[in-house]
Amino acid sequence: MNTLFNLTQFAEQPIATGSQPGMQVLYLVLGALVTLMIFFVIITWFGFIPIRRMVQTRTELVQKEIDDAFASNEIAEKNKNKSADKLGKAVIEYERTISSAKVEATSSKKEIITKAKDEAKSILVKAKKLGTEVQAEMKQQAMEDISDIAILAASKIIEKQIDEKTNKKLIDDLLRKIK
């Protein structure tokens, strides 16, 4: 056993001359305690403290992430509520717009139908008036044509003192022209 601290060798050697064997044990125990304390300080300083710092850092990081997650959840919940409110308002506005559009469409439809009826009546009145005017013009033209033909026939009769047969033929010709 070749170790740095060989306690058995240390225990067998007297600490000081003239000392008692019980004192040697006491020194040995005290030495072991001092060594143990030094070892404990070294282990604490190089092992426990860095590990504790690392655990503390990790705990803080995890706690920060948990806090961030809760904050994100709260923000998401607020945004969800805002979105739901906006969606509700949008649906109400959509329904209001559709209702308004339907009312306007119905009103416009009625106006268009009324205007079309009025225009049709106006066109019908104009057509009747135009028909009456055309009919009057045609009557006037027919009268003028008849009078022209009658004058022509009378002038031919006067030119020729014709007999009854020729007179009948002229009248028949006149009636054919009138038809």
KEMIPA-911064 format. One record per residue: x negated, y, z of N, C-alpha, C, O, CB in turn. Coordinates in pm, whole numbers, plus 50000, padded with zeros to 5 digits. Each point is the difference from the previous one (the first is absolute). Glycine has a CB too. Example, Ala and Ser with C-alpha at 12.3 -4.5 7.8 and 13.67 -1.06 7.14 Angstrom:
% KEMIPA-911064
486814943150780500895011950000499105012050000498964999850066502934988550059/498465022249803499185011950006500775010950073499495011150017499334982649768/
***
This chain:
% KEMIPA-911064
499174988250000500835011850000499135012450000499465004250102502354983450018/498085017649770499165011649987500905012149976500255003649886497824982650023/502405019850194500885011549990499355012050062498974999150067503024986049937/498615026249972499465012450051500095000450152499075004050070501575007649718/500524984250259500194999850145500174985550042501064994149983500025029050019/497904971550049500104986450053500205001350150499055002450075499464987649740/502735008450225500375002650138499404989850097499705003050115502415007449803/497734977950034499454989850092498565003350037499604998150114501924984449785/497725022450008498635003850032500005012250091499205001250093500004989549689/501705018150188500115012250079500424996850143499525006350095501055006749697/500304977550224500484996550133498924992850080499995001150123502334997349788/496804994650027498984992350071498845008750044499284996450093501384983549776/499135031150069498875008550036500405009450112501105005550000497984993149765/500055003050327500335009350106499895014249950499125003249920500074980550250/501715024949876500055013749957498855007750067499255007349935503274991350032/497384999750154498915006850071499434990350104500684990850045500395032449919/497714979050071499424991250100500585003250135500185011650038497724986449829/502384992250198500545001450133501485002349998500585003750102497275005249972/502774989249815501445001949997500684987050029499414989249990500385029449846/501404982550199500764988350036500674994249877500285007149903500085002150327/499904977649775500634993949883501415005649977500405000449884498264978950156/502085024850056501365005549981499955013349929500935003749927499824984650278/498185018749816499855012849934499744998049852500415008049915498715002050297/500204979449760499744997149860501304997649925500165004449886497624985850176/503115003050001501304997149939500765013249983500665002349899499404974350203/499845031849997500675012949993499435008249885500775006149925499674993350323/498275001049737499395007249889500404993949866500245006949901497844999250248/501984980849853500404993049879501435003649961500295002549883498144978650174/502465019150040501405003449976500105014749957500735003349906500044979450263/498505025949898500015014149964499465002049859500535007949922499194998450321/499234986649725499435000849866501004995249896500165006049894497554990750200/502974992249941501004994949907501135010049984500505002049889498934974550177/500985029650043501085010149993499575012149917500785005149920500064987450306/497935012149794499505011449924499934996249853500375007849913498325000650287/500824979549772499914995349862501404999049940500225004049886497664983550168/503045007250024501394998649954500615013749973500745001849902499504976950229/499465031049955500545013549980499395006449875500695006649923499674995850326/498354995749733499345005449881500604993449876500315006649901497554997650230/502304982649877500614992649889501435005049974500415001749885498164978150171/502175022550052501385005049987500025013849936500845002849915499834983850287/498415022249839499915013549944499654999249852500595007149918498715002250306/499744982049740499604998649860501164994649917500295005149892497324991050179/503064993549980501154994149929501105010649987500615001249893498824975650195/500825030650018501045010249997499635010949900500825004149917499754991150323/498155009349769499585010949914499984996249852500465007849917498195000750272/500854980049778499864996049860501134991349948500144998449879497445003050156/503234993150053501084991249954501385005350032500815002349910497654978850118/501815020850097501355003450043500435014049955501115001849951498564983150245/499455024949822500375013849966500255001449849501025005949964497615002550231/500514986649714500315001249858501284992449961500795004549918496764997950039/502614986050106501224992549969501225007650049501025000849930497724977450086/501165027650103501125007750054500295012249913501165003449975498264988750258/499515014649720500195011449910500674995549869500915006649950497075004850151/501564977449847500574994949876501484996350021500845003149915496884988350014/502595002150182501384996550030500835012750020501145000849953498124977550153/500175031649962500715012650021500275006949867501105004949976497834997550251/500064997949685500165006249869501074992749919500855006049937496735001350067/502344979650001500984991849927501405002250057500975001049924497264981750026/501885018150181501305002450064500555013649959501195001449971498144984150224/499815024649803500435013449958500435000049854500995006349964497455003950204/500814982649748500334999249858501364993249981500845004749923496704994550019/502664989750127501284992849990501135008850052501085000449939497744977550088/500965029150085501045008750055500315011449904501155003849983498104990550250/499695011249703500225010749902500814994749882500915006849952496925004250117/501864977149884500764994249889501454997350039500915002049920496974987849993/502325005850210501384997850049500745013350006501155001049958498104979050176/500085030449919500635013250008500315005449860501075005649975497714998950240/500254993649693500225004449861501174992449938500815005849927496754999750050/502534981650051501114992049946501335005050055500975001149925497514978950053/501585023050152501245005350056500345013649939501165002949970498394984850245/499435020749768500235013249939500494998349856500915007049956497305003350191/501174980449781500434997549861501434994849998500795003849913496854991350020/502704996150161501384995050007500985011250029501085000549942498054977450137/500505031250010500885011350030500185008949877501125004249969498144995150272/499645003449691500085008349879500844992949895500845006249934496915004050115/502024976849934500784992449902501485000150036500865001149912497144984250043/502305013550173501415000350043500625013749972501145000849954498354982150225/499765027749849500505013549971500225001749851501035005249957497775003850244/500214986649719500145001049854501174991649950500715004149908496834999950073/502654984550080501134991449962501325007150029500925000049918497704979350128/501465026850072501225007350036500225011949907501135002649957498584990350282/499205014449731500135011349907500454995249863500875006149937497345006350188/501204976649830500374994649869501454995549999500725002349903496924990550059/502795000950147501404995650008500935012149998501044999849934498264979750196/500325031249942500815012149998500055006149860501075003949952498345000350289/499424996649695499975005649865500804991549903500695005349913497075004550135/502154977149967500764991049914501495002050022500785000549904497344982950100/502295017850122501415002550030500485013149939501095000749943498664986250268/499425023549803500365012949942500064999249848500875005949937498065005750259/500124980949746499994998649854501244992549952500575003549897496924996650106/502924989750071501214992549962501225009150009500854999849911498114978650171/501125029450024501135009350016499995010249886501045002949941498924994150310/498865008549719499895009749891500374993649866500665006249917497545006150211/501364975349853500324992649877501524998449987500575002549894497224985250118/502855008150097501464998249996500705013349975500985000649925498814979950231/499725030149908500595013349981499835004449854500925005549940498605000450302/499304991849703499735003949861500894992149904500555005649906497085000150155/502504981349964500844991749913501445004750009500685001249897497774979150134/502035022550090501385005050016500185013149926500975001949927499194986950297/498905020149794500075013049932499984998249849500765006549928498105004350267/500284980349758499914997549855501314994249947500455003449891497064992950130/503104994750057501284994249957501095010749993500785000449905498564977750198/500695030749999500995010850000499765009249881500945003849930499244995050323/498565004849725499685008849887500344993349867500515006449909497675004350226/501534976449855500294992749877501514999649975500455002049887497484984050144/502835011550074501464999849986500505013749959500855001349912499314980450261/499315028849893500405013649967499625003449856500805005549925498935001150316/499044990049721499555002649863500844992349900500345005149894497344999050189/502644983749951500824991649912501375006649978500495000849888498324978450194/501785025550028501315006649988499895012749916500855002749915499824987950309/498265017249800499815012249923499824996849851500595006649915498375004450285/500244979049771499764996249860501294995449934500305003649886497334989950171/503144998450015501284995249945500945011749977500655000849896499064977150223/500365031249979500875011749985499565008549882500835004349920499624995650328/498245002649739499505007849888500294993049868500385006449902497825003150244/501624977349852500264992549876501485000849963500345001649883497754982850171/502785014450045501445001149973500345013949948500735001549902499764981550278/498965027249887500265013849956499485002249859500675006349917499195001650321/498964987049735499425001649867500844992549896500215004949889497504997650213/502754985649935500844992349907501305007449973500475000549886498524978050198/501605027350021501225007949981499735011949909500785003149910500054989750316/498045013849800499645011649919499804996049854500475006849910498465003950290/500394978149778499784995249863501334996449936500225002849882497504988650181/503175002350013501314996249948500815012449963500635000349895499334978850245/500015031249946500725012449971499425006449874500745004449913499754999150333/498154996949746499375005849881500364991949875500255005749893497855002950250/501924978149871500324991449886501455002449955500295000949881498044981750200/502585018550018501405002849965500125013549932500705001549900500084984650295/498525023849861500045013449942499444999849859500575005949908499215004350321/499074982849753499394998949869500924992549905500145003749883497594996750223/502914988849945500954992549918501165008749958500444999349884498914979850234/501175029049973501105009049969499575010349897500745003049906500194993850324/497855008649788499495009849905499814993749862500365005949898498515006450290/500554975749810499784993149872501344997049934500165001649879497694988350207/503115005849994501334997049948500645012749943500614999749893499654981450275/499605029949904500575012649952499305004249870500655004649906499915002350331/498124991649760499275003549878500444991149884500175004749887497875002950252/502144979649890500424990849894501415003649951500274999649880498294982150220/502325021849993501345004249960499925012549914500665001149896500304989050314/498215019349835499835012549925499454996949862500485005449900499135007450312/499374978549782499414996349872501024992849911500095002549880497644995850231/503034992749952501034992849925501045009849945500444998849886499214980750258/500745030149938500985009949956499445008249884500695002849902500274998350330/497775002549782499395007749892499944991849872500285004949891498375007950277/500964974249849499944991249883501394998349938500155000449878497894987550224/502965010249983501384998349948500455012749928500604999449892499944984550296/499175027649873500425012449934499265002149870500575004749901499955005250322/498164986449777499235001049875500594991049892500145003949884497795001550248/502404982449910500574990449905501375004849952500344998749883498394982550229/502075024349979501335004949962499885011749903500765001049904500154991550318/498125016349806499805011449911499544995049864500465004749896498975010350299/499654975349808499514994249876501144993649922500145001949880497614994250226/503084996249966501134993349934500985010449945500504998449889499244981750264/500535030449923500945010149955499455007349877500735003249907500114999550329/497854999749768499415006749885500064991349877500205005049889498325007750262/501314974349864500074990949887501444999249951500254999449879497784987450208/502895013150005501424999449959500365012749925500704999549900499884985950299/498965025549847500325012649935499335000549864500615004649904499635006950318/498574983949769499295000049874500754991749899500165003849884497664999350234/502604986349924500724991349906501414999550048500274995750113497684990449829/502835017549987501404998150032500244985649965500294996449886500455028050072/499144968050136500024985749975501354994450028500855005950065496774992749988/502534990049895501284993250019500004992750132499055000350078501244997249674/500844996050267500204993350128499024988650019499564997750112502855008649879/497254986749908499114988750008498605004750037499344994050085502054993549745/498165022750109498685005450025499975005950141499014998750071500635006149682/501465001550286500135005750134499884989150104499335001650101502125016849810/499214970550064499964988750092498584994850009499554996850110502834997249835/496925005049944498644995049997499085009450078499134995350073501304993749703/499755024050211499185009650072500244999050151499075001050080500995014249720/501184982950237500324998750142499374987350055499455000050110502725012649857/497914976449956499374987450045498495001750013499404995050096502444991849792/497545020050018498565002550005499675008550125499014997650069500845001149673/501005011150282499815008550118500094992050128499205002050092501745017249782/500014971850135500184991850120498814990450016499584997550113502955004049864/496924993449916498824991150009498805007950051499224994950081501654990849730/498995026450145498885008250043500135003250150499005000550071500805009349697/501414992350278500245003350142499664988050088499435001650108502385014849827/498544971750019499744988050079498544997450004499564990350061502635000249879/
***
